[in-house]
Amino acid sequence: MKSRSSRWLTLTLAIMVVPSATAEEPKPRELSAVQITDVQITDTFWAARMKICREATLPYCFDTCESTGRISNFVKAAGRMEGKFEGIWFNDSDVYKVL
């Protein structure tokens, strides 16, 4: 009985595995870059969020970098303004993030 069950199990597995192992997978299509000028985001999800970023978030971030002395730290580092570094030692990274 056990031998008969083993044969059926082996046969069933062979029937399932052999066709999938021999089938050729389709080759993926080559990807190509899209020019940024050819991209328009008009859907209701991303377009609305990009508008908020453009009209509110970015101006707020630039104003905050200016009011906390982060921008003037770069002017001081260039030698165009007198004074010491202001703020936390990693403040310059916030300017890079905004840019």
DSSP file (Angstrom, degrees, kcal/mol; ACC not computed):
  #  RESIDUE AA STRUCTURE BP1 BP2  ACC     N-H-->O    O-->H-N    N-H-->O    O-->H-N    TCO  KAPPA ALPHA  PHI   PSI    X-CA   Y-CA   Z-CA
    1    1 A M     >        0   0    0      0, 0.0     4,-2.1     0, 0.0     5,-0.2   0.000 360.0 360.0 360.0 -44.7    0.0    0.0    0.0
    2    2 A K  H  >  +     0   0    0      1,-0.2     4,-2.2     2,-0.2     5,-0.1   0.884 360.0  52.4 -64.0 -38.3    2.8    2.4    0.9
    3    3 A S  H  > S+     0   0    0      1,-0.2     4,-1.9     2,-0.2    -1,-0.2   0.890 108.4  50.3 -64.7 -40.0    4.6    1.6   -2.3
    4    4 A R  H  > S+     0   0    0      2,-0.2     4,-2.1     1,-0.2    -1,-0.2   0.900 110.3  49.9 -66.3 -41.1    1.5    2.4   -4.3
    5    5 A S  H  X S+     0   0    0     -4,-2.1     4,-2.4     1,-0.2    -2,-0.2   0.886 108.9  52.8 -63.8 -39.8    1.0    5.7   -2.6
    6    6 A S  H  X S+     0   0    0     -4,-2.2     4,-2.5     2,-0.2    -1,-0.2   0.896 108.1  50.7 -64.0 -40.0    4.6    6.7   -3.2
    7    7 A R  H  X S+     0   0    0     -4,-1.9     4,-2.8     2,-0.2    -2,-0.2   0.925 111.3  47.7 -63.7 -44.2    4.2    6.0   -6.9
    8    8 A W  H  X S+     0   0    0     -4,-2.1     4,-2.7     2,-0.2    -2,-0.2   0.908 112.6  48.9 -64.1 -41.3    1.1    8.1   -7.1
    9    9 A L  H  X S+     0   0    0     -4,-2.4     4,-2.4     2,-0.2    -1,-0.2   0.926 112.9  47.4 -63.5 -44.6    2.8   10.9   -5.3
   10   10 A T  H  X S+     0   0    0     -4,-2.5     4,-2.4     2,-0.2    -2,-0.2   0.923 113.6  47.9 -62.6 -44.9    5.9   10.7   -7.5
   11   11 A L  H  X S+     0   0    0     -4,-2.8     4,-2.3     2,-0.2    -2,-0.2   0.910 111.8  49.7 -63.1 -43.5    3.7   10.7  -10.6
   12   12 A T  H  X S+     0   0    0     -4,-2.7     4,-1.8     2,-0.2    -2,-0.2   0.924 112.4  46.8 -62.5 -45.2    1.6   13.6   -9.5
   13   13 A L  H  X S+     0   0    0     -4,-2.4     4,-2.8     1,-0.2     5,-0.3   0.897 111.3  52.1 -63.6 -40.3    4.7   15.7   -8.6
   14   14 A A  H  X S+     0   0    0     -4,-2.4     4,-2.1     1,-0.2    -2,-0.2   0.906 108.7  50.3 -63.4 -41.2    6.3   14.8  -12.0
   15   15 A I  H  < S+     0   0    0     -4,-2.3    -1,-0.2     1,-0.2    -2,-0.2   0.868 116.5  42.0 -64.4 -36.1    3.2   15.9  -13.9
   16   16 A M  H  X S+     0   0    0     -4,-1.8     4,-0.7    -5,-0.2    -2,-0.2   0.872 120.7  39.1 -78.8 -37.6    3.2   19.2  -12.0
   17   17 A V  H  X S+     0   0    0     -4,-2.8     4,-2.0    -5,-0.2     5,-0.2   0.893 105.0  61.6 -84.7 -42.2    6.9   20.0  -12.1
   18   18 A V  H  X S+     0   0    0     -4,-2.1     4,-1.7    -5,-0.3     5,-0.2   0.906 103.9  47.3 -59.3 -48.3    8.0   18.9  -15.5
   19   19 A P  H  > S+     0   0    0      0, 0.0     4,-1.4     0, 0.0    -1,-0.2   0.901 114.2  47.6 -62.5 -37.7    5.8   21.3  -17.6
   20   20 A S  H  < S+     0   0    0     -4,-0.7    -2,-0.2     1,-0.2    -3,-0.1   0.825 110.8  52.1 -72.1 -28.9    6.8   24.3  -15.5
   21   21 A A  H  < S+     0   0    0     -4,-2.0    -1,-0.2     1,-0.2    -3,-0.1   0.803 114.0  42.5 -75.3 -28.7   10.5   23.4  -15.6
   22   22 A T  H  < S+     0   0    0     -4,-1.7    -2,-0.2    -5,-0.2     2,-0.2   0.668  89.4 102.5 -92.9 -16.9   10.5   23.2  -19.4
   23   23 A A  S  < S-     0   0    0     -4,-1.4     2,-0.3    -5,-0.2    -3,-0.0  -0.466  73.2-126.0 -69.8 134.2    8.3   26.2  -20.2
   24   24 A E        -     0   0    0     -2,-0.2    -1,-0.1     1,-0.0    -2,-0.1  -0.623  18.3-129.0 -81.0 136.2   10.3   29.2  -21.3
   25   25 A E        -     0   0    0     -2,-0.3     2,-0.1     1,-0.1    -1,-0.0  -0.633  30.0-107.0 -79.9 140.6    9.8   32.4  -19.4
   26   26 A P        -     0   0    0      0, 0.0    -1,-0.1     0, 0.0     3,-0.0  -0.425  36.9-110.4 -66.4 142.9    9.1   35.4  -21.6
   27   27 A K        -     0   0    0     -2,-0.1     3,-0.1     1,-0.1     2,-0.1  -0.531  35.0-112.3 -73.2 136.9   12.0   37.8  -21.8
   28   28 A P        -     0   0    0      0, 0.0     2,-0.1     0, 0.0    -1,-0.1  -0.383  33.8-107.1 -68.0 147.4   11.4   41.1  -20.0
   29   29 A R        -     0   0    0      1,-0.1     2,-0.2    -2,-0.1     0, 0.0  -0.433  37.1-104.8 -70.9 148.4   11.0   44.1  -22.2
   30   30 A E        -     0   0    0     -2,-0.1     2,-0.3    -3,-0.1    -1,-0.1  -0.544  33.6-133.7 -73.5 138.8   13.9   46.5  -22.1
   31   31 A L        -     0   0    0     -2,-0.2     2,-0.4    -3,-0.1    -1,-0.0  -0.677  20.4-166.4 -91.1 147.2   13.2   49.7  -20.2
   32   32 A S        -     0   0    0     -2,-0.3     2,-0.1     0, 0.0     0, 0.0  -0.972  26.2-100.9-133.3 151.9   14.1   53.0  -21.5
   33   33 A A        -     0   0    0     -2,-0.4     2,-0.5     1,-0.1     0, 0.0  -0.359  28.7-139.2 -70.4 146.8   14.3   56.4  -19.9
   34   34 A V        -     0   0    0     -2,-0.1     2,-0.1     2,-0.0     5,-0.1  -0.912  24.0-113.9-105.8 133.2   11.5   58.9  -20.2
   35   35 A Q    >   -     0   0    0     -2,-0.5     3,-1.7     1,-0.1     4,-0.2  -0.415  19.4-129.9 -64.5 138.5   12.4   62.5  -20.8
   36   36 A I  G >  S+     0   0    0      1,-0.3     3,-1.2     2,-0.2    -1,-0.1   0.807 108.5  60.7 -61.6 -29.0   11.3   64.7  -17.8
   37   37 A T  G 3  S+     0   0    0      1,-0.2    -1,-0.3     3,-0.0    -2,-0.1   0.666  98.9  57.9 -72.6 -15.1    9.6   67.1  -20.2
   38   38 A D  G <  S+     0   0    0     -3,-1.7     2,-0.5     2,-0.0    -1,-0.2   0.417  89.1  93.3 -91.6   1.1    7.4   64.2  -21.4
   39   39 A V    <   +     0   0    0     -3,-1.2     2,-0.4    -4,-0.2    -3,-0.0  -0.833  46.1 171.7-102.4 128.0    6.0   63.6  -17.8
   40   40 A Q        -     0   0    0     -2,-0.5     2,-0.7     0, 0.0    -3,-0.0  -0.995  18.5-155.5-132.7 128.0    2.8   65.2  -16.6
   41   41 A I        +     0   0    0     -2,-0.4    -2,-0.0     1,-0.1     9,-0.0  -0.901  31.9 148.6-105.7 112.5    1.2   64.3  -13.3
   42   42 A T        +     0   0    0     -2,-0.7    -1,-0.1     5,-0.0     6,-0.0   0.401  27.9 117.3-124.8  -1.1   -2.5   65.1  -13.5
   43   43 A D  S  > S-     0   0    0      1,-0.1     4,-1.1     4,-0.0     5,-0.4  -0.191  73.4-113.4 -69.7 166.1   -4.2   62.6  -11.3
   44   44 A T  T  4 S+     0   0    0      3,-0.2     4,-0.4     2,-0.1    -1,-0.1   0.731 108.6  49.6 -74.7 -21.6   -6.1   63.6   -8.2
   45   45 A F  T  > S+     0   0    0      3,-0.1     4,-1.4     2,-0.1     5,-0.1   0.979 120.4  25.3 -81.2 -64.9   -3.6   62.0   -5.7
   46   46 A W  H  > S+     0   0    0      1,-0.2     4,-2.7     2,-0.2     5,-0.2   0.870 118.5  57.5 -72.7 -37.4   -0.1   63.1   -6.7
   47   47 A A  H  X S+     0   0    0     -4,-1.1     4,-1.9     1,-0.2    -1,-0.2   0.913 108.0  47.9 -60.9 -41.9   -1.1   66.4   -8.5
   48   48 A A  H  > S+     0   0    0     -5,-0.4     4,-2.0    -4,-0.4    -1,-0.2   0.899 113.3  47.4 -65.8 -40.4   -2.8   67.7   -5.3
   49   49 A R  H  X S+     0   0    0     -4,-1.4     4,-2.3     2,-0.2    -2,-0.2   0.875 110.7  51.1 -70.1 -36.7    0.2   66.7   -3.1
   50   50 A M  H  X S+     0   0    0     -4,-2.7     4,-2.6     2,-0.2    -1,-0.2   0.873 108.6  52.6 -66.8 -35.7    2.7   68.3   -5.5
   51   51 A K  H  X S+     0   0    0     -4,-1.9     4,-2.8    -5,-0.2     5,-0.3   0.920 109.1  49.0 -65.0 -43.3    0.6   71.5   -5.5
   52   52 A I  H  X>S+     0   0    0     -4,-2.0     4,-2.6     2,-0.2     5,-1.9   0.920 112.5  48.7 -61.1 -44.0    0.7   71.6   -1.7
   53   53 A C  I  <>S+     0   0    0     -4,-2.3     5,-2.9     3,-0.2    -2,-0.2   0.936 115.1  44.6 -60.3 -46.4    4.5   71.0   -1.7
   54   54 A R  I  <5S+     0   0    0     -4,-2.6    -2,-0.2     1,-0.2    -1,-0.2   0.898 123.4  33.4 -66.4 -42.1    5.0   73.8   -4.3
   55   55 A E  I  <5S+     0   0    0     -4,-2.8    -2,-0.2    -5,-0.2    -1,-0.2   0.735 136.7   7.3 -92.4 -23.7    2.7   76.3   -2.7
   56   56 A A  I  X5S+     0   0    0     -4,-2.6     4,-1.9    -5,-0.3    -3,-0.2   0.729 121.5  48.8-124.9 -52.3    3.0   75.7    1.0
   57   57 A T  I  ><S+     0   0    0     -5,-1.9     4,-2.6     2,-0.2    -4,-0.2   0.950 112.4  44.8 -65.8 -51.7    5.7   73.2    2.1
   58   58 A L  H  ><S+     0   0    0     -5,-2.9     4,-2.7     1,-0.2     5,-0.2   0.929 113.7  48.5 -63.1 -46.9    8.7   74.5    0.1
   59   59 A P  H  > S+     0   0    0      0, 0.0     4,-2.6     0, 0.0    -1,-0.2   0.915 112.9  49.9 -58.7 -39.5    8.1   78.2    0.9
   60   60 A Y  H  X S+     0   0    0     -4,-1.9     4,-2.6     2,-0.2    -2,-0.2   0.927 110.8  49.2 -61.9 -44.5    7.8   77.2    4.6
   61   61 A C  H  X S+     0   0    0     -4,-2.6     4,-2.4     2,-0.2    -1,-0.2   0.912 112.5  47.2 -63.2 -43.2   11.0   75.2    4.5
   62   62 A F  H  X S+     0   0    0     -4,-2.7     4,-2.1     2,-0.2    -1,-0.2   0.926 113.0  49.2 -63.9 -44.0   12.9   78.0    2.8
   63   63 A D  H  X S+     0   0    0     -4,-2.6     4,-3.0    -5,-0.2    -2,-0.2   0.906 111.5  49.6 -61.1 -41.6   11.6   80.6    5.3
   64   64 A T  H  X S+     0   0    0     -4,-2.6     4,-1.8     2,-0.2     6,-0.3   0.907 109.6  50.7 -65.1 -41.8   12.5   78.3    8.2
   65   65 A C  H  <>S+     0   0    0     -4,-2.4     6,-1.4     1,-0.2     5,-1.4   0.880 114.8  45.2 -62.7 -36.6   16.1   77.8    6.9
   66   66 A E  H ><5S+     0   0    0     -4,-2.1     3,-1.2     4,-0.2     6,-0.2   0.937 113.4  47.6 -71.2 -47.3   16.4   81.6    6.6
   67   67 A S  H 3<5S+     0   0    0     -4,-3.0    -2,-0.2     1,-0.3    -1,-0.2   0.743 110.8  51.5 -71.3 -22.6   14.9   82.4   10.0
   68   68 A T  T 3<5S-     0   0    0     -4,-1.8    -1,-0.3    -5,-0.2    -2,-0.2   0.420 115.2-111.2 -93.6   1.9   17.0   79.9   11.8
   69   69 A G  T <>5S+     0   0    0     -3,-1.2     4,-1.5    -4,-0.2    17,-0.3   0.551  80.8 126.3  84.4   7.0   20.3   81.1   10.3
   70   70 A R  H  ><S+     0   0    0     -5,-1.4     4,-0.8    -6,-0.3    -4,-0.2   0.899  77.0  44.1 -66.5 -39.3   20.9   78.0    8.2
   71   71 A I  H >> S+     0   0    0     -6,-1.4     4,-1.4     1,-0.2     3,-1.0   0.922 110.9  53.6 -70.6 -43.5   21.3   80.0    5.0
   72   72 A S  H 3> S+     0   0    0     -7,-0.3     4,-2.6     1,-0.3    -1,-0.2   0.776  97.6  66.7 -65.0 -23.9   23.5   82.6    6.7
   73   73 A N  H 3X S+     0   0    0     -4,-1.5     4,-2.2     2,-0.2    -1,-0.3   0.877 101.5  48.5 -60.9 -36.4   25.8   79.8    7.9
   74   74 A F  H <X S+     0   0    0     -3,-1.0     4,-1.6    -4,-0.8    -2,-0.2   0.886 110.0  50.8 -69.9 -38.5   26.7   79.2    4.2
   75   75 A V  H  <>S+     0   0    0     -4,-1.4     5,-2.2     2,-0.2     6,-0.6   0.906 112.1  47.9 -64.5 -40.8   27.3   82.9    3.7
   76   76 A K  H ><5S+     0   0    0     -4,-2.6     3,-1.4     1,-0.2     5,-0.2   0.908 108.9  53.3 -64.8 -42.3   29.6   82.9    6.7
   77   77 A A  H 3<5S+     0   0    0     -4,-2.2    -1,-0.2     1,-0.3    -2,-0.2   0.815 106.0  54.2 -64.1 -29.4   31.4   79.8    5.5
   78   78 A A  T 3<5S-     0   0    0     -4,-1.6    -1,-0.3    -5,-0.1    -2,-0.2   0.547 116.5-116.7 -80.5  -7.0   32.0   81.5    2.2
   79   79 A G  T < 5S+     0   0    0     -3,-1.4    -3,-0.2    -4,-0.3    -2,-0.1   0.678  86.3 113.7  81.2  17.9   33.6   84.5    4.1
   80   80 A R  S   <S+     0   0    0     -5,-2.2     2,-0.3     1,-0.1    -4,-0.2   0.404  75.0  40.3-100.5   0.5   31.0   87.0    2.9
   81   81 A M  S    S-     0   0    0     -6,-0.6    -2,-0.2    -5,-0.2     2,-0.2  -0.994  78.5-125.8-148.4 141.6   29.5   87.5    6.4
   82   82 A E        +     0   0    0     -2,-0.3     2,-0.2    -3,-0.1    -6,-0.1  -0.524  61.3  70.3 -81.7 153.4   31.1   87.9    9.8
   83   83 A G  S    S-     0   0    0     -2,-0.2     2,-0.2    -7,-0.1    -2,-0.1  -0.552  72.8 -74.7 129.2 170.3   30.0   85.7   12.7
   84   84 A K        -     0   0    0     -2,-0.2    -8,-0.1     1,-0.1     2,-0.0  -0.568  57.7 -79.3 -99.0 163.7   30.0   82.3   14.1
   85   85 A F        -     0   0    0     -2,-0.2     2,-0.4    -9,-0.1    -1,-0.1  -0.348  48.7-145.8 -58.6 136.3   28.0   79.2   13.0
   86   86 A E        +     0   0    0    -17,-0.3     5,-0.1     2,-0.1     2,-0.1  -0.851  49.0   0.8-109.0 144.4   24.5   79.3   14.4
   87   87 A G  S    S-     0   0    0     -2,-0.4     2,-0.1     3,-0.1   -18,-0.0  -0.329 102.6 -13.2  89.8-165.1   22.4   76.3   15.4
   88   88 A I    >   -     0   0    0      1,-0.1     3,-2.2    -2,-0.1     4,-0.2  -0.451  67.9-111.5 -77.6 149.6   22.9   72.6   15.7
   89   89 A W  T 3  S+     0   0    0      1,-0.3     3,-0.4    -2,-0.1    -1,-0.1   0.700 115.8  50.7 -59.0 -22.3   26.0   71.2   13.9
   90   90 A F  T >> S+     0   0    0      1,-0.2     3,-1.4     2,-0.1     4,-0.5   0.209  73.5 112.3-101.4  17.0   23.9   69.3   11.3
   91   91 A N  H X>  +     0   0    0     -3,-2.2     3,-1.1     1,-0.3     4,-0.9   0.809  66.5  66.8 -58.3 -31.6   21.8   72.3   10.3
   92   92 A D  H 3> S+     0   0    0     -3,-0.4     4,-1.8     1,-0.3     3,-0.3   0.803  89.3  65.6 -63.6 -26.3   23.4   72.5    6.8
   93   93 A S  H <> S+     0   0    0     -3,-1.4     4,-2.1     1,-0.2    -1,-0.3   0.832  94.9  58.6 -65.7 -29.4   21.8   69.1    6.0
   94   94 A D  H <X S+     0   0    0     -3,-1.1     4,-2.0    -4,-0.5    -1,-0.2   0.876 103.8  51.4 -66.5 -36.0   18.3   70.8    6.2
   95   95 A V  H  X S+     0   0    0     -4,-0.9     4,-2.3    -3,-0.3    -2,-0.2   0.928 109.7  49.8 -64.8 -44.0   19.3   73.3    3.5
   96   96 A Y  H  < S+     0   0    0     -4,-1.8    -2,-0.2     1,-0.2    -1,-0.2   0.889 109.1  52.5 -61.6 -39.0   20.4   70.4    1.3
   97   97 A K  H  < S+     0   0    0     -4,-2.1    -1,-0.2     1,-0.2    -2,-0.2   0.902 109.7  48.3 -63.7 -40.9   17.1   68.6    1.8
   98   98 A V  H  <        0   0    0     -4,-2.0    -2,-0.2     1,-0.3    -1,-0.2   0.899 360.0 360.0 -67.7 -40.1   15.1   71.7    0.9
   99   99 A L     <        0   0    0     -4,-2.3    -1,-0.3    -5,-0.2    -2,-0.2   0.530 360.0 360.0 -64.2 360.0   17.2   72.2   -2.3
